[in-house]
Structures are given as structure tokens and as C-alpha cells.
Amino acid sequence: MVDERARLHSAGAKVVFTNGVFDLLHVGHVRYLASARDLGSVLIVAINSDQAVRALKGDNRPVTSESERAEILAALRAVDYVTVFDELSPRNLIARLLPDVLVKGGDYKLHEIHGREEVEAARRLALSTTRTCDCSWRPASRAGPPLRATAGCAAPDHSPCLRSSCLRGSPP
């Protein structure tokens, strides 16, 4: 994967990276991965090996084997590459790949993202969420039409909106 990352970099691709167990894939994962993919031109998904999942989640996990999880993820339109890592943390893999954008789900705070320091030190972007906002949301105290999607608009929970159209500053 490191050699492929170098090839992508030389071709000018903007590489987005995320990781996780992805054991019980659901629509939230699919939406999260699609949002992550919108932040660049290539999405790499790293999944924990079966051994790492057992260490993280217990002997009854994973429910789905690493090879099947990788195959399912690779079949998603948003996912360009899938790789498996054995460590409990993806930090070493992230440090070797140095993606242009490092993304984790909205349940992670920025300081909890493994590899964030390495990515930011390389002057790349680490994001704590791919939660998309409802760009028609408006505070109850505000009268008038819904808020338009603009760069930096916020979801009802005040997290930044990462819908690709919002990042570009145009309506969804």
C-alpha cells in the first residue's frame, strides 16, 4: 500500500484515509464512507485484522472475517482501496502512508484520532467527523428561510458540516 500511495501522490491524487473494524456494516458506515470519499479523489480504508478485533472487542468478535469485511468494503462505490492492519492502532500505517486527509467518524474527538499528529506534522488535514449537516437546519430563534449551505456551516450539534457542497460553499 505504501508504494501505491507514492504512485497516487505522484499522480496528484488527494488521498483520504479512514480506518475501523467495519464488522457489522450498516447504512451509517456507507454514508460515512461516501462523505469521506467526497473529501478527496481516492479513499483508502484500513480495517483491523481478525486478531486485532479480538483484542479490541473480545473473543466473540469479529462476526465477519477480515477477508469478507475487506471484500464487502471494496465493493462499495466510495472505496478505492482496502488494506488490513494487525496492530491495535493504525498510527504506524498512517505515518507510513501520510494521507492528505485523515477522517474518523463523528464519535471521535480530534485528540482521539490515532495518527492525527503525524498527518498534521506533514501539513495535511485531520478531521474528527464526517457527519453531514442538514443544511436546511436553522436555530429555533431565527426566523426566515433555512440557512444556506456555506463553508463552515454547522450541524445542529455544532459540528462542522463536511458535505462536499458545503466545503465548496455552494448549496447542496
TORNU-625536 format. One record per residue: residue number from 1; x, y, z of N, C-alpha, C in turn. Coordinates in steps of 0.001 Angstrom, whole numbers, plus 500000, padded with zeros to 6 digits. Layout:
> num_n_u_n_v_n_w_ca_u_ca_v_ca_w_c_u_c_v_c_w
> NUM_X_Y_Z_X_Y_Z_X_Y_Z
...
***
This chain:
> num_n_u_n_v_n_w_ca_u_ca_v_ca_w_c_u_c_v_c_w
> 1_500817_498803_500000_500000_500000_500000_500864_501267_500000
> 2_502016_501209_500634_502900_502377_500689_503378_502750_499285
> 3_503735_501757_498477_504160_502028_497105_503014_502615_496277
> 4_501823_502081_496479_500664_502592_495753_500364_504031_496173
> 5_500519_504339_497446_500321_505709_497933_501320_506650_497259
> 6_502550_506218_497109_503553_507040_496435_503157_507285_494977
> 7_502650_506252_494314_502200_506399_492926_501038_507389_492849
> 8_500084_507261_493769_498935_508170_493787_499383_509608_494030
> 9_500326_509784_494948_500839_511118_495257_501489_511740_494018
> 10_502296_510962_493326_502974_511495_492136_501980_511789_491007
> 11_500836_511116_491028_499809_511369_490014_498906_512544_490405
> 12_499146_513121_491590_498377_514283_492020_497068_513963_492705
> 13_496870_512709_493083_495624_512327_493753_495590_512875_495178
> 14_494412_513283_495619_494205_513705_497004_493679_512481_497750
> 15_494530_511906_498605_494229_510645_499269_493563_510882_500620
> 16_492404_510265_500795_491664_510290_502055_491818_508916_502692
> 17_492021_508895_504008_492232_507649_504743_491286_507592_505923
> 18_490715_506426_506136_489970_506157_507358_490220_504718_507747
> 19_489854_504397_508960_490067_503022_509424_488980_502632_510421
> 20_488894_501344_510661_487940_500838_511641_487811_499342_511521
> 21_486955_498805_512365_486694_497365_512353_485755_497019_511203
> 22_484679_497781_511037_483675_497548_509996_483172_496107_510018
> 23_482898_495615_511221_482474_494227_511403_481010_494036_511050
> 24_480170_494894_511535_478738_494814_511270_478358_496032_510438
> 25_478670_495966_509148_478484_497100_508252_477012_497494_508186
> 26_476731_498787_508319_475360_499286_508262_475326_500574_507441
> 27_474146_501126_507235_473977_502290_506377_474762_503496_506898
> 28_474930_503612_508191_475742_504695_508739_477176_504618_508250
> 29_477725_503403_508184_479075_503225_507641_479123_503643_506169
> 30_478120_503226_505417_478091_503532_503982_478048_505040_503765
> 31_477216_505733_504534_477122_507192_504412_478424_507861_504850
> 32_479002_507374_505920_480271_507895_506427_481369_507754_505370
> 33_481462_506589_504749_482492_506361_503734_482254_507220_502492
> 34_481000_507394_502101_480695_508259_500957_481086_509703_501262
> 35_480800_510161_502473_481185_511526_502864_482698_511676_502904
> 36_483373_510666_503411_484839_510707_503454_485409_510777_502042
> 37_484869_509984_501149_485358_509951_499755_485199_511295_499077
> 38_484147_512037_499432_483913_513351_498849_485010_514355_499190
> 39_485827_514051_500183_486878_514976_500618_488165_514843_499814
> 40_488201_513922_498864_489408_513731_498065_489100_512988_496784
> 41_490143_512497_496146_489956_511763_494891_490109_510260_495058
> 42_490661_509818_496187_490872_508392_496455_490605_508137_497932
> 43_489864_507073_498232_489610_506689_499621_490256_505349_499929
> 44_491133_505366_500926_491746_504142_501445_491072_503826_502778
> 45_490596_502601_502916_490002_502142_504168_490889_501039_504730
> 46_491361_501239_505948_492163_500217_506631_491289_499555_507681
> 47_491271_498230_507666_490470_497511_508656_491381_496725_509593
> 48_490925_496620_510833_491645_495830_511824_491585_494361_511437
> 49_492695_493662_511594_492728_492220_511346_491830_491508_512357
> 50_491503_490258_512074_490689_489473_512999_491338_489409_514372
> 51_492647_489216_514405_493389_489144_515667_493256_490450_516454
> 52_493401_491586_515773_493281_492891_516432_491855_493127_516921
> 53_490866_492707_516142_489465_492879_516561_489194_492092_517837
> 54_489698_490848_517913_489518_490052_519138_490145_490755_520341
> 55_491318_491319_520146_491991_492027_521237_491213_493275_521653
> 56_490600_493959_520697_489865_495191_520983_488451_494954_521502
> 57_487769_493931_520966_486339_493783_521223_485943_492477_521909
> 58_486896_491568_522118_486584_490328_522808_486584_489121_521891
> 59_486527_487946_522515_486657_486686_521781_485513_486387_520824
> 60_484358_487003_521022_483214_486739_520147_483225_487584_518880
> 61_484218_488378_518699_484331_489245_517530_485632_488918_516801
> 62_485737_489121_515545_484711_489696_514686_483644_488680_514314
> 63_482501_489197_513934_481422_488346_513429_481741_487957_511989
> 64_482303_488890_511259_482659_488690_509852_484184_488710_509728
> 65_484734_487761_508994_486190_487648_508869_486786_488857_508140
> 66_488071_489083_508359_488749_490219_507727_488677_490140_506204
> 67_488781_488945_505644_488728_488836_504178_487335_489196_503657
> 68_486285_488784_504379_484924_489135_503960_484635_490616_504190
> 69_485122_491170_505300_484950_492610_505542_485636_493413_504451
> 70_486841_493004_504083_487578_493695_503024_486841_493605_501687
> 71_486310_492445_501385_485579_492270_500125_484329_493127_500081
> 72_483585_493164_501177_482365_493975_501241_482698_495456_501069
> 73_483702_495925_501803_484087_497338_501700_484580_497681_500301
> 74_485368_496797_499707_485903_497045_498362_484788_497125_497321
> 75_483654_496519_497599_482531_496548_496665_481760_497870_496711
> 76_482003_498679_497739_481315_499962_497841_481890_500961_496842
> 77_481035_501711_496194_481441_502684_495184_482430_503713_495738
> 78_482261_504097_496983_483099_505152_497571_484513_504695_497890
> 79_484722_503402_498014_486003_502868_498495_486887_502469_497317
> 80_488111_503016_497311_489054_502706_496241_490039_501612_496623
> 81_490481_501610_497887_491452_500628_498363_491058_500171_499759
> 82_491313_498895_500041_491132_498348_501387_492426_497650_501760
> 83_492873_497896_502978_494054_497220_503493_493755_496751_504908
> 84_494455_495720_505344_494258_495143_506676_495509_495411_507500
> 85_495325_495806_508769_496480_496010_509640_496300_495211_510924
> 86_497421_494720_511474_497403_493839_512644_497515_494561_513979
> 87_498028_495776_513973_498223_496491_515227_496884_496926_515807
> 88_496869_497238_517100_495651_497741_517730_495347_499159_517270
> 89_496379_499892_516905_496240_501265_516430_496760_501361_514995
> 90_496113_502180_514176_496597_502371_512807_497715_503406_512699
> 91_498206_503915_513819_499176_505018_513818_500375_504736_512907
> 92_500978_503560_512990_502159_503255_512162_501821_503246_510673
> 93_500683_502678_510329_500255_502651_508932_500000_504072_508431
> 94_499329_504871_509231_499046_506255_508851_500348_507031_508674
> 95_501297_506826_509574_502586_507524_509488_503337_507138_508213
> 96_503181_505894_507767_503848_505465_506533_503121_505990_505284
> 97_501791_506025_505329_501011_506454_504162_500891_507974_504055
> 98_500844_508656_505183_500625_510101_505240_499559_510571_504243
> 99_498312_510216_504523_497238_510653_503628_497100_512171_503643
> 100_496481_512693_502605_496215_514131_502554_495121_514509_503539
> 101_494172_513610_503729_493070_513830_504663_492885_512563_505486
> 102_492874_512712_506792_492616_511613_507733_491250_511865_508340
> 103_490348_510887_508229_488966_511071_508659_488559_509970_509631
> 104_487856_510370_510671_487211_509411_511578_485775_509847_511770
> 105_484948_508945_512258_483539_509224_512469_483303_510262_513546
> 106_482083_510773_513576_481719_511836_514492_481777_511477_515955
> 107_481939_510199_516267_482040_509795_517670_483461_509963_518210
> 108_484389_510433_517380_485773_510669_517804_486025_512167_517956
> 109_486666_512530_519029_487153_513896_519191_488524_513963_518517
> 110_488917_515152_518100_490161_515308_517360_491359_514707_518095
> 111_491452_514904_519391_492600_514388_520146_492589_512860_520274
> 112_491481_512220_519918_491380_510762_519995_491765_510052_518696
> 113_492025_510801_517661_492313_510200_516358_493768_509754_516294
> 114_493977_508454_516178_495331_507907_516056_495924_508342_514727
> 115_497145_508836_514748_497837_509275_513548_497634_510744_513222
> 116_496779_511416_513989_496498_512830_513727_497769_513671_513769
> 117_498597_513454_514777_499815_514268_514922_500735_514106_513717
> 118_500877_512886_513244_501742_512629_512091_501204_513301_510830
> 119_499904_513215_510629_499278_513818_509453_499389_515338_509514
> 120_499099_515907_510671_499187_517364_510799_500630_517852_510686
> 121_501600_517085_511187_503007_517471_511080_503450_517528_509618
> 122_502826_516721_508780_503137_516721_507347_502304_517773_506603
> 123_501664_518664_507373_500833_519743_506825_499673_519201_506007
> 124_499079_518144_506522_497886_517584_505916_496744_517750_506894
> 125_495546_517312_506531_494343_517600_507294_493838_516372_508042
> 126_493529_516551_509318_492876_515504_510109_491516_516030_510537
> 127_490478_515261_510297_489120_515666_510641_488523_514725_511659
> 128_487757_515283_512572_487182_514471_513630_485810_513935_513281
> 129_485267_514308_512158_483916_513869_511843_483657_513911_510351
> 130_482785_513057_509889_482249_513182_508545_480741_513323_508638
> 131_480268_513714_509802_478844_513952_509983_478423_515035_509004
> 132_477373_514799_508265_476899_515838_507366_475749_516557_508040
> 133_475674_517834_507799_474600_518591_508424_473387_518587_507522
> 134_472259_518900_508116_471065_519189_507352_471165_520672_507055
> 135_471568_521004_505863_471872_522397_505562_470631_523273_505525
> 136_469463_522682_505701_468255_523494_505812_467924_523774_507269
> 137_468764_523278_508181_468542_523488_509610_468713_524948_509960
> 138_467894_525426_510892_468066_526783_511406_467700_526787_512879
> 139_468350_527600_513663_468009_527673_515081_466568_528104_515260
> 140_465919_527617_516311_464525_527964_516576_464344_529468_516749
> 141_465360_530144_517220_465263_531583_517464_465398_532411_516185
> 142_465763_531783_515086_465978_532528_513848_464758_532396_512947
> 143_464209_533501_512561_463071_533483_511644_463592_533550_510225
> 144_462730_533289_509275_463122_533425_507886_463477_532097_507258
> 145_464046_532144_506059_464339_530912_505323_465443_530105_505993
> 146_465519_528837_505653_466582_527999_506214_467959_528545_505867
> 147_468928_528188_506682_470303_528575_506404_470754_527929_505111
> 148_471489_528661_504301_472060_528088_503093_473349_527382_503438
> 149_473684_526382_502662_474930_525652_502879_476097_526546_502493
> 150_476991_526759_503425_478189_527538_503138_479345_526880_503849
> 151_480539_527190_503415_481713_526637_504080_481638_526994_505551
> 152_481770_526004_506395_481745_526246_507820_480363_526214_508436
> 153_479313_525896_507658_478008_525826_508298_478048_524704_509328
> 154_477163_524758_510287_477242_523798_511384_475980_522963_511463
> 155_476160_521715_511845_475041_520818_512085_474389_521208_513403
> 156_473188_520699_513674_472508_521046_514918_473348_520793_516170
> 157_474281_519853_516117_475126_519605_517293_476376_520474_517276
> 158_476435_521437_516354_477524_522408_516212_478817_521798_515678
> 159_478756_520573_515128_479936_520022_514476_480025_520646_513085
> 160_481218_520735_512502_481326_521347_511178_480657_520471_510138
> 161_480049_521110_509180_479419_520375_508086_480493_519955_507110
> 162_480508_518687_506757_481512_518200_505821_480901_517709_504523
> 163_479648_518081_504264_479072_517744_502976_479921_518447_501926
> 164_480266_517748_500867_481206_518308_499896_480726_519641_499360
> 165_479423_519789_499140_478930_521072_498625_479117_522173_499652
> 166_479031_521858_500935_479238_522866_501969_480688_523288_501997
> 167_481597_522336_501843_483010_522667_501843_483360_523566_500661
> 168_482634_523388_499569_482880_524237_498391_482140_525570_498505
> 169_481222_525667_499492_480496_526909_499690_479308_527084_498771
> 170_478787_525979_498223_477620_526072_497369_476494_525268_497980
> 171_475256_525563_497626_474145_524812_498205_474182_523350_497807
> 172_473621_522458_498647_473632_521017_498353_472785_520694_497145
***
